[in-house]
């Protein structure tokens, strides 16, 4: 595989033979590409492998940054692998080192330490390259979580012998397919490159298998060669696989598939969007959603909102970007739980955008306003949303009751002004406890009475002002 670049370069418009600087990649994109490569080799630390939060939300890799790793036992348990970025800050006139990624393994014996050093080596090679076979190490006598295994160095001839055995096993043992591919990638760097080098023998793979491997290995030229041969039959799973491939190469593959295939089932397109969300690639997600109407016949009106709701679970930045891109029609059809989700974060800006674009409170109105009025600290957000005309069903007495129980008097008044009938609510509330909220109920009764008086006087005032004749 190609090295992971910490800077972007593109062919010069003036001279295509030369490259020119094209900006910095997002830290999240670099992390997802690295994570994908480690996972494909079975090299992810078994407890966690996480990017530091300060690099989230589209933050770019600093220009001129370099990357290095440290590995050591933890203070209390496990073995830790820390990945750092180091760069020179021109403004501060000094070098800066920041933590980028942290990985941890559950075990803490010598074999676990050795394995984490091998992972550190694989990370270093991913960014700085390897002048020989990608990884000259292999764990034997057990599966990945067997801490009693041994780590040995393999000669080139030994590697060749094991590789040939593994590629035969890949065809014979379906259950061992994943582990076999991981070992192959450790020892060859790319299964696709190995196939191209030694030919189909001893491998027995069809074009579809090779195309999927090309996506996983990030081999764009092989993908372009194989894609036309399998697209007519396998377009759906190719799109899903490409959408889940991190980095610029994954985006290019996705773009090529959409260019060559006019239509996809909504279930396939939904799975592809979710894959892009899962790898935290906002650029790919927004592109797929922008193209959804052109590639999915009779696309559900709520599709974009559903994707925003899905993204919120683990990638809130992407969820907010989707909402910004959505039209009013798409937000109007979005699931009301989006309000509830962002109310949990007290995210006033996103909540305002949703309401301004016409989202309905629907079945989430009560829970949304309950979260915003609980303890009274964020009742102002609820008031702002209702004043912006957040839609609440006029027969939704659960919503009014939730605000009564939180003694959010001003919010309750806005609900009454929005059309909820307080007299009917009082009848409804006889079957629901209001104990301890008598002052709130009295304040609402007074406000309701004032509203009724004002409504009775308004027609008379209008008639009195009319001139006939």
C-alpha positions, 0 to 999 in steps of 0.5 A, a space after each residue: 500500500 502507499 504511505 499515508 500522507 500528512 500533506 496533500 499534493 496534486 498535479 500542477 495545472 501548469 505542468 502535470 508532471 509536477 506536484 503542487 501543495 494542496 493543503 492538509 488532510 483532516 486528522 480524522 481522515 488520517 486516523 481512519 485510514 491508519 485504523 483501517 490498515 491496522 484492522 486489516 492486518 489484525 493489528 488493532 490493540 485489543 482494548 481500544 485505539 482512539 484518536 484524542 478528542 482535540 483532533 475531532 470536528 474536522 481539525 487539520 493535521 498541522 503543516 510540516 507535522 511528523 509522527 512518532 510512537 511510544 510504547 510502554 507498560 501502563 502505570 496500573 495495568 496493560 500496555 499503552 501505545 501513544 502516537 504523537 504529532 510534532 511540528 514547528 509552529 511559526 507563530 510561536 517560534 517553537 516545536 509543538 508535540 501533541 498526543 494524537 492517538 492512544 491504544 491499549 491492550 488488556 494483557 500486560 506480559 512480555 508477549 503483549 509488550 512485544 506485540 504493541 511494539 510490532 503495532 508501533 512498527 507497523 504505524 511507523 511504516 504506514 507513514 514513513 514506508 518500508 523498503 522491504 516486505 511490509 511486516 516481517 513478523 508473525 504471531 504463531 501458536 494461537 489466535 490474536 488474543 492468546 497472550 501465550 503466543 510467540 513472536 518470531 522473525 521470518 526469513 524471506 524464504 520462510 515468508 514465501 513458504 507461509 504465504 503460499 500455504 495461507 493463500 491455499 487456506 484462504 480458499 479451503 477454510 471459510 471460517 479462517 478467511 479473516 485471519 488469513 487475510 490479516 496475516 497475508 497483509 502483514 507479510 505482503 502489505 497488500 493482497 492485491 499487489 501479491 496477486 499481481 506479482 505472482 499471478 492467480 496461482 496458487 490463488 483461486 479468486 474470481 474478479 469480484 473477490 479481487 475487486 473487493 480486495 482492491 477496495 480493502 487494500 486501497 489499490 485504485 488502479 486494480 479497482 479501475 481495471 476490475 470494476 467494469 467486469 463485475 459492476 453489472 452483478 455486484 454494484 450494490 456490495 461494491 458501493 457499500 465496500 467502497 463507502 466504508 473504505 477510508 481516505 481519499 482513495 475510498 472517496 475516489 472509488 465511491 465516486 467512480 461507482 456512482 458515475 458508472 451506476 445510475 440507480 441503487 436500492 434505497 437499502 443499499 444506499 442507506 448502508 453505504 451512507 452508514 458505512 461512510 458515517 462509521 468511518 467518520 468521513 464527512 466529505 464522503 457522507 455529504 457527497 453521498 447524500 447530495 447524490 441520493 436523489 439522483 441514484 435512488 428511485 423514490 427516495 424516502 422524504 425522511 432519508 436525510 434526517 434518518 442519516 443525521 439521526 444515525 450519525 448523531 450516535 457516534 459522530 455528532 459533527 457529521 450529524 450537524 453538517 448533514 443538518 446544515 446541508 438539508 433543505 427545509 423539505 428534508 428537515 420537515 420530513 426528518 424524524 422528530 427524535 433529532 430534536 430529542 437527541 440534540 436537546 440532550 446536548 443542549 445544542 441550541 444552535 442545531 436545535 434552532 436550525 432544525 426548528 427554523 427548517 420546519 422539523 415537527 416535535 411529533 412524539 418527541 416533544 414531551 421528552 425534548 421539552 422535559 430535558 430542556 426544562 429540567 432543573 430550569 437551567 436550560 428553559 430559555 432554550 425551550 422558550 426560544 424554540 417555541 417562540 420560533 414556532 417549534 411545532 407541538 400537536 395541540 392535543 399533546 397534553 403529555 408535553 404540557 404535563 412534562 413542563 408542568 412537572 418541571 415548573 417551567 411556567 413560561 414554557 407552559 404559557 407558550 404551549 397554551 399560546 400555541 393552541 393547547 387547551 388548558 381546560 381540556 388539559 385539566 380534565 386530562 390531568 385528573 388521571 395524572 399526578 400534579 401534586 406539588 405543582 399547585 403554584 404552577 397550575 394556578 399561574 397557568 390558570 390565571 394566564 389562561 383566563 387572561 387569554 380568554 378575556 383577550 380573545 373575547 375583547 379582540 372582536 369587539 375592539 375590531 368591530 368598534 373600529 370599523 367604519 360602515 357606509 
